[in-house]
Protein backbone atom coordinates (compact mmCIF):
# COMPACT_ATOMS: atom_id res chain seq x y z
CA UNK A 1 0.00 0.00 0.00
CA UNK A 2 1.09 3.52 -0.76
CA UNK A 3 0.88 6.26 1.83
CA UNK A 4 0.34 9.90 0.99
CA UNK A 5 0.46 12.81 3.40
CA UNK A 6 -1.32 16.12 3.07
CA UNK A 7 -1.85 19.10 5.29
CA UNK A 8 -4.80 17.29 6.73
CA UNK A 9 -2.74 14.28 7.82
CA UNK A 10 -1.88 10.84 6.49
CA UNK A 11 -4.13 9.41 3.85
CA UNK A 12 -4.19 5.74 2.77
CA UNK A 13 -4.27 5.20 -0.97
CA UNK A 14 -4.52 2.20 -3.21
CA UNK A 15 -1.59 0.96 -5.22
CA UNK A 16 -1.64 2.75 -8.58
CA UNK A 17 -1.80 0.34 -11.53
CA UNK A 18 1.03 0.64 -14.02
CA UNK A 19 -0.35 -1.30 -17.01
CA UNK A 20 0.24 0.69 -20.17
CA UNK A 21 -2.89 1.84 -21.99
CA UNK A 22 -2.49 3.22 -25.50
CA UNK A 23 -6.16 3.48 -26.51
CA UNK A 24 -6.86 7.23 -26.17
CA UNK A 25 -10.56 6.73 -25.52
CA UNK A 26 -9.86 4.32 -22.66
CA UNK A 27 -7.22 6.66 -21.25
CA UNK A 28 -9.75 9.50 -21.17
CA UNK A 29 -12.63 7.46 -19.74
CA UNK A 30 -10.42 5.81 -17.12
CA UNK A 31 -9.11 9.28 -16.28
CA UNK A 32 -12.66 10.54 -15.72
CA UNK A 33 -13.39 7.53 -13.53
CA UNK A 34 -10.23 8.21 -11.52
CA UNK A 35 -11.12 11.89 -11.11
CA UNK A 36 -14.66 11.24 -9.89
CA UNK A 37 -13.43 8.48 -7.58
CA UNK A 38 -10.47 10.26 -5.94
CA UNK A 39 -11.14 13.94 -6.63
CA UNK A 40 -14.90 14.49 -6.73
CA UNK A 41 -14.65 18.07 -5.45
CA UNK A 42 -12.19 18.91 -8.25
CA UNK A 43 -14.60 17.42 -10.78
CA UNK A 44 -17.45 19.53 -9.39
CA UNK A 45 -15.28 22.67 -9.61
CA UNK A 46 -14.42 21.98 -13.25
CA UNK A 47 -18.05 21.21 -14.08
CA UNK A 48 -19.02 24.54 -12.53
CA UNK A 49 -16.54 26.40 -14.74
CA UNK A 50 -17.81 24.54 -17.80
CA UNK A 51 -21.35 25.55 -16.88
CA UNK A 52 -20.36 29.19 -16.36
CA UNK A 53 -18.59 29.30 -19.72
CA UNK A 54 -21.67 27.82 -21.37
CA UNK A 55 -24.00 30.35 -19.72
CA UNK A 56 -21.67 33.21 -20.68
CA UNK A 57 -21.86 32.16 -24.33
CA UNK A 58 -25.68 32.16 -24.45
CA UNK A 59 -26.22 35.95 -24.72
CA UNK A 60 -23.98 36.12 -27.81
CA UNK A 61 -26.35 33.76 -29.62
CA UNK A 62 -29.17 36.30 -29.32
CA UNK A 63 -27.16 39.31 -30.43
CA UNK A 64 -27.94 40.32 -34.00
CA UNK A 65 -26.88 43.33 -36.04
CA UNK A 66 -29.23 46.27 -35.77
CA UNK A 67 -31.71 46.58 -38.61
CA UNK A 68 -30.72 49.03 -41.33
CA UNK A 69 -33.63 51.46 -41.47
CA UNK A 70 -33.49 53.90 -44.35
CA UNK A 71 -35.85 56.49 -42.87
CA UNK A 72 -34.34 59.55 -44.45
CA UNK A 73 -31.16 61.38 -45.35
CA UNK A 74 -28.06 59.91 -43.84
CA UNK A 75 -27.08 61.69 -40.68
CA UNK A 76 -23.58 61.81 -39.33
CA UNK A 77 -22.59 62.57 -35.78
CA UNK A 78 -19.15 63.73 -34.81
CA UNK A 79 -17.88 61.85 -31.77
CA UNK A 80 -15.65 63.88 -29.53
CA UNK A 81 -12.38 62.21 -28.49
CA UNK A 82 -12.26 60.85 -24.97
CA UNK A 83 -10.42 62.99 -22.41
CA UNK A 84 -6.98 61.58 -21.51
CA UNK A 85 -8.02 60.82 -17.93
CA UNK A 86 -11.08 58.83 -19.11
CA UNK A 87 -8.99 56.90 -21.63
CA UNK A 88 -6.40 56.14 -18.93
CA UNK A 89 -9.16 54.88 -16.61
CA UNK A 90 -10.55 52.59 -19.32
CA UNK A 91 -7.11 51.19 -20.09
CA UNK A 92 -6.48 50.66 -16.39
CA UNK A 93 -9.74 48.74 -15.97
CA UNK A 94 -8.95 46.61 -19.03
CA UNK A 95 -5.47 45.85 -17.66
CA UNK A 96 -6.91 44.82 -14.29
CA UNK A 97 -9.48 42.55 -15.96
CA UNK A 98 -6.77 40.91 -18.08
CA UNK A 99 -4.56 40.33 -15.02
CA UNK A 100 -7.47 38.86 -13.04
CA UNK A 101 -8.32 36.52 -15.92
CA UNK A 102 -4.68 35.43 -16.18
CA UNK A 103 -4.54 34.83 -12.43
CA UNK A 104 -7.70 32.71 -12.51
CA UNK A 105 -6.41 30.78 -15.52
CA UNK A 106 -3.11 30.01 -13.77
CA UNK A 107 -4.89 28.89 -10.60
CA UNK A 108 -7.30 26.59 -12.47
CA UNK A 109 -4.48 25.09 -14.53
CA UNK A 110 -2.47 24.65 -11.34
CA UNK A 111 -5.37 22.85 -9.66
CA UNK A 112 -5.55 20.51 -12.66
CA UNK A 113 -1.81 19.76 -12.65
CA UNK A 114 -1.59 19.30 -8.88
CA UNK A 115 -4.65 17.04 -8.96
CA UNK A 116 -3.09 15.01 -11.78
CA UNK A 117 0.09 14.57 -9.72
CA UNK A 118 -1.93 13.27 -6.77
CA UNK A 119 -4.24 11.10 -8.88
CA UNK A 120 -1.23 9.54 -10.61
CA UNK A 121 -0.22 8.13 -7.22
CA UNK A 122 -3.71 6.85 -6.51
CA UNK A 123 -4.18 9.48 -3.80
CA UNK A 124 -7.30 11.41 -2.86
CA UNK A 125 -7.31 15.14 -3.63
CA UNK A 126 -9.71 17.96 -2.79
CA UNK A 127 -10.15 21.61 -3.68
CA UNK A 128 -8.67 23.00 -0.46
CA UNK A 129 -5.52 20.91 -0.75
CA UNK A 130 -5.09 21.74 -4.45
CA UNK A 131 -5.63 25.48 -3.98
CA UNK A 132 -3.24 25.51 -1.03
CA UNK A 133 -0.53 23.84 -3.12
CA UNK A 134 -1.04 26.23 -6.03
CA UNK A 135 -1.01 29.40 -3.90
CA UNK A 136 2.06 28.29 -1.92
CA UNK A 137 3.96 27.59 -5.17
CA UNK A 138 2.28 30.23 -7.32
CA UNK A 139 5.36 32.03 -8.63
CA UNK A 140 7.38 28.88 -9.24
CA UNK A 141 4.50 27.26 -11.09
CA UNK A 142 3.81 30.44 -13.06
CA UNK A 143 7.45 30.49 -14.15
CA UNK A 144 7.06 26.96 -15.55
CA UNK A 145 3.98 28.11 -17.50
CA UNK A 146 5.86 31.16 -18.81
CA UNK A 147 8.71 28.98 -20.07
CA UNK A 148 6.23 26.64 -21.76
CA UNK A 149 4.36 29.57 -23.34
CA UNK A 150 7.53 31.22 -24.66
CA UNK A 151 8.94 27.99 -26.07
CA UNK A 152 5.62 27.06 -27.66
CA UNK A 153 5.38 30.52 -29.25
CA UNK A 154 8.91 30.27 -30.65
CA UNK A 155 8.17 26.84 -32.11
CA UNK A 156 4.92 28.22 -33.57
CA UNK A 157 6.92 30.69 -35.64
CA UNK A 158 7.95 27.69 -37.75
CA UNK A 159 4.60 27.46 -39.59
CA UNK A 160 2.39 26.76 -36.52
CA UNK A 161 2.57 22.94 -36.63
CA UNK A 162 5.80 22.63 -34.57
CA UNK A 163 4.16 24.78 -31.90
CA UNK A 164 1.18 22.41 -31.73
CA UNK A 165 3.49 19.41 -31.49
CA UNK A 166 5.65 20.92 -28.76
CA UNK A 167 2.68 22.15 -26.74
CA UNK A 168 1.69 18.49 -26.36
CA UNK A 169 5.27 17.53 -25.46
CA UNK A 170 5.30 20.22 -22.74
CA UNK A 171 1.87 19.31 -21.33
CA UNK A 172 3.23 17.28 -18.38
CA UNK A 173 5.63 19.98 -17.14
CA UNK A 174 3.22 21.24 -14.48
CA UNK A 175 2.66 17.74 -13.12
CA UNK A 176 6.43 17.18 -12.92
CA UNK A 177 6.71 20.48 -11.07
CA UNK A 178 4.31 19.40 -8.34
CA UNK A 179 5.17 15.70 -8.19
CA UNK A 180 8.96 15.72 -8.53
CA UNK A 181 9.57 19.24 -7.19
CA UNK A 182 11.28 20.17 -10.45
CA UNK A 183 11.49 23.88 -11.22
CA UNK A 184 11.60 26.00 -14.33
CA UNK A 185 13.18 24.50 -17.41
CA UNK A 186 13.97 21.25 -15.55
CA UNK A 187 10.24 20.47 -15.34
CA UNK A 188 9.87 21.25 -19.03
CA UNK A 189 12.74 18.92 -19.92
CA UNK A 190 11.19 16.17 -17.80
CA UNK A 191 7.95 16.53 -19.74
CA UNK A 192 9.92 16.19 -22.98
CA UNK A 193 11.56 13.02 -21.68
CA UNK A 194 8.26 11.53 -20.51
CA UNK A 195 6.45 12.13 -23.81
CA UNK A 196 9.35 11.04 -26.01
CA UNK A 197 8.04 8.48 -28.49
CA UNK A 198 4.47 8.99 -27.27
CA UNK A 199 3.41 12.29 -28.81
CA UNK A 200 0.51 10.82 -30.75
CA UNK A 201 -0.84 8.86 -27.77
CA UNK A 202 -0.58 11.97 -25.58
CA UNK A 203 -2.29 14.21 -28.14
CA UNK A 204 -5.09 11.75 -28.85
CA UNK A 205 -5.77 11.00 -25.18
CA UNK A 206 -6.08 14.72 -24.46
CA UNK A 207 -8.18 15.48 -27.56
CA UNK A 208 -10.43 12.55 -28.52
CA UNK A 209 -13.14 12.81 -25.86
CA UNK A 210 -13.43 16.63 -26.14
CA UNK A 211 -13.73 16.22 -29.94
CA UNK A 212 -16.41 13.54 -29.63
CA UNK A 213 -18.38 15.72 -27.18
CA UNK A 214 -17.91 18.87 -29.31
CA UNK A 215 -15.88 20.49 -26.55
CA UNK A 216 -18.45 19.87 -23.79
CA UNK A 217 -15.91 17.97 -21.66
CA UNK A 218 -12.96 20.24 -22.41
CA UNK A 219 -11.17 20.80 -19.12
CA UNK A 220 -12.97 18.10 -17.15
CA UNK A 221 -10.89 15.36 -18.77
CA UNK A 222 -7.54 17.06 -18.12
CA UNK A 223 -6.63 15.94 -14.56
CA UNK A 224 -7.50 12.26 -14.94
CA UNK A 225 -6.12 11.88 -18.46
CA UNK A 226 -2.91 13.66 -17.53
CA UNK A 227 -2.59 11.50 -14.40
CA UNK A 228 -2.80 8.24 -16.34
CA UNK A 229 -0.38 9.42 -19.03
CA UNK A 230 2.10 10.72 -16.44
CA UNK A 231 1.86 7.55 -14.37
CA UNK A 232 2.44 5.11 -17.20
CA UNK A 233 5.22 7.17 -18.82
CA UNK A 234 7.03 7.31 -15.49
CA UNK A 235 6.60 3.56 -15.04
CA UNK A 236 8.26 2.91 -18.40
CA UNK A 237 11.13 5.29 -17.74
CA UNK A 238 13.52 5.28 -20.69
CA UNK A 239 11.99 2.19 -22.27
CA UNK A 240 10.44 2.52 -25.71
CA UNK A 241 6.74 3.33 -25.58
CA UNK A 242 4.29 0.98 -27.31
CA UNK A 243 3.06 2.05 -30.74
CA UNK A 244 0.11 4.42 -30.92
CA UNK A 245 -3.36 2.88 -31.12
CA UNK A 246 -5.33 3.12 -34.38
CA UNK A 247 -7.78 5.40 -32.56
CA UNK A 248 -4.93 7.84 -31.99
CA UNK A 249 -4.28 8.02 -35.73
CA UNK A 250 -7.99 8.60 -36.35
CA UNK A 251 -7.95 11.39 -33.76
CA UNK A 252 -5.09 13.03 -35.64
CA UNK A 253 -6.73 12.62 -39.05
CA UNK A 254 -10.23 13.71 -37.99
CA UNK A 255 -9.48 17.46 -37.51
CA UNK A 256 -7.47 17.50 -40.75
CA UNK A 257 -10.37 15.94 -42.66
CA UNK A 258 -12.77 18.42 -41.06
CA UNK A 259 -10.63 21.40 -42.13
CA UNK A 260 -10.29 20.05 -45.68
CA UNK A 261 -14.04 19.46 -45.94
CA UNK A 262 -14.83 22.93 -44.53
CA UNK A 263 -12.41 24.67 -46.91
CA UNK A 264 -13.71 22.61 -49.83
CA UNK A 265 -17.29 23.54 -48.96
CA UNK A 266 -16.51 27.26 -48.79
CA UNK A 267 -14.57 27.21 -52.07
CA UNK A 268 -17.34 25.23 -53.79
CA UNK A 269 -19.97 27.66 -52.49
CA UNK A 270 -18.06 30.68 -53.80
CA UNK A 271 -17.56 29.05 -57.18
CA UNK A 272 -21.24 28.11 -57.40
CA UNK A 273 -22.32 31.65 -56.52
CA UNK A 274 -19.83 33.11 -58.97
CA UNK A 275 -21.23 30.94 -61.79
CA UNK A 276 -24.85 31.58 -60.77
CA UNK A 277 -24.41 35.35 -60.78
CA UNK A 278 -21.98 35.57 -63.69
CA UNK A 279 -24.60 37.41 -65.77
CA UNK A 280 -23.51 41.10 -65.75
CA UNK A 281 -27.13 42.16 -65.26
CA UNK A 282 -27.59 40.05 -62.15
CA UNK A 283 -26.46 41.55 -58.84
CA UNK A 284 -23.93 39.33 -57.08
CA UNK A 285 -24.05 38.56 -53.33
CA UNK A 286 -20.26 38.20 -53.28
CA UNK A 287 -18.00 41.06 -52.18
CA UNK A 288 -17.01 43.47 -54.93
CA UNK A 289 -14.12 42.24 -57.00
CA UNK A 290 -14.58 38.49 -56.33
CA UNK A 291 -16.60 37.97 -59.53
C-alpha positions, -999 to +999 in steps of 0.1 A: +000+000+000+011+035-008+009+063+018+003+099+010+005+128+034-013+161+031-018+191+053-048+173+067-027+143+078-019+108+065-041+094+039-042+057+028-043+052-010-045+022-032-016+010-052-016+028-086-018+003-115+010+006-140-004-013-170+002+007-202-029+018-220-025+032-255-062+035-265-069+072-262-106+067-255-099+043-227-072+067-212-097+095-212-126+075-197-104+058-171-091+093-163-127+105-157-134+075-135-102+082-115-111+119-111-147+112-099-134+085-076-105+103-059-111+139-066-149+145-067-147+181-055-122+189-083-146+174-108-175+195-094-153+227-096-144+220-133-180+212-141-190+245-125-165+264-147-178+245-178-213+255-169-204+292-164-186+293-197-217+278-214-240+304-197-217+332-207-219+322-243-257+322-244-262+360-247-240+361-278-263+338-296-292+363-293-272+393-304-279+403-340-269+433-360-292+463-358-317+466-386-307+490-413-336+515-415-335+539-444-359+565-429-343+595-444-312+614-454-281+599-438-271+617-407-236+618-393-226+626-358-192+637-348-179+618-318-156+639-295-124+622-285-123+609-250-104+630-224-070+616-215-080+608-179-111+588-191-090+569-216-064+561-189-092+549-166-106+526-193-071+512-201-065+507-164-097+487-160-089+466-190-055+459-177-069+448-143-095+425-160-068+409-181-046+403-150-075+389-130-083+365-159-047+354-162-045+348-124-077+327-125-064+308-155-031+300-138-049+289-106-073+266-125-045+251-145-025+246-113-054+229-097-056+205-127-018+198-127-016+193-089-046+170-090-031+150-118+001+146-097-019+133-068-042+111-089-012+095-106-002+081-072-037+069-065-042+095-038-073+114-029-073+151-036-097+180-028-101+216-037-087+230-005-055+209-008-051+217-044-056+255-040-032+255-010-005+238-031-010+262-060-010+294-039+021+283-019+040+276-052+023+302-073+054+320-086+074+289-092+045+273-111+038+304-131+075+305-141+071+270-156+040+281-175+059+312-188+087+290-201+062+266-218+044+296-233+075+312-247+089+280-261+056+271-277+054+305-292+089+303-307+082+268-321+049+282-336+069+307-356+080+277-378+046+275-396+024+268-365+026+229-366+058+226-346+042+248-319+012+224-317+035+194-315+057+209-288+027+221-267+017+185-264+053+175-255+053+202-227+019+193-213+032+173-184+056+200-171+032+212-145+027+177-131+064+172-129+067+205-111+043+194-083+052+157-082+090+157-085+096+192-072+113+202-105+115+239-112+116+260-143+132+245-174+140+212-156+102+205-153+099+213-190+127+189-199+112+162-178+080+165-197+099+162-230+116+130-217+083+115-205+064+121-238+093+110-260+080+085-285+045+090-273+034+123-288+005+108-307-008+089-278-006+120-256-023+142-281-051+117-288-058+110-252-061+147-245-082+155-276-104+126-285-131+128-259-134+166-261-137+162-299-164+135-296-184+157-272-179+189-293-159+205-265-184+199-238-159+180-217-130+202-224-112+208-191-130+181-172-109+154-188-075+171-181-066+159-146-075+123-149-061+119-185-029+137-175-026+115-144-028+082-163-004+094-190+021+107-164+019+075-144+024+051-172+052+072-188+070+073-155+066+036-150+083+029-184+111+053-177+135+053-207+120+022-223+104+025-257+067+033-256+043+010-273+031+020-307+001+044-309-034+029-311-053+031-344-078+054-326-049+078-320-043+080-357-080+086-363-080+114-338-051+130-356-067+126-390-102+137-380-095+175-375-075+175-408-104+159-427-128+184-411-106+214-421-103+201-457-140+195-459-148+229-445-124+247-469-137+226-498-173+235-490-165+273-488-146+272-521-173+252-538-200+277-525-181+307-538-176+291-572-212+281-574-223+317-565-198+331-590-212+309-618-248+316-608-244+353-608-220+356-637-246+374-658-235+411-657-271+422-653-276+400-621-265+416-588-239+393-571-240+386-533-203+382-533-180+411-522-170+435-549-141+422-570-146+385-563-166+380-595 
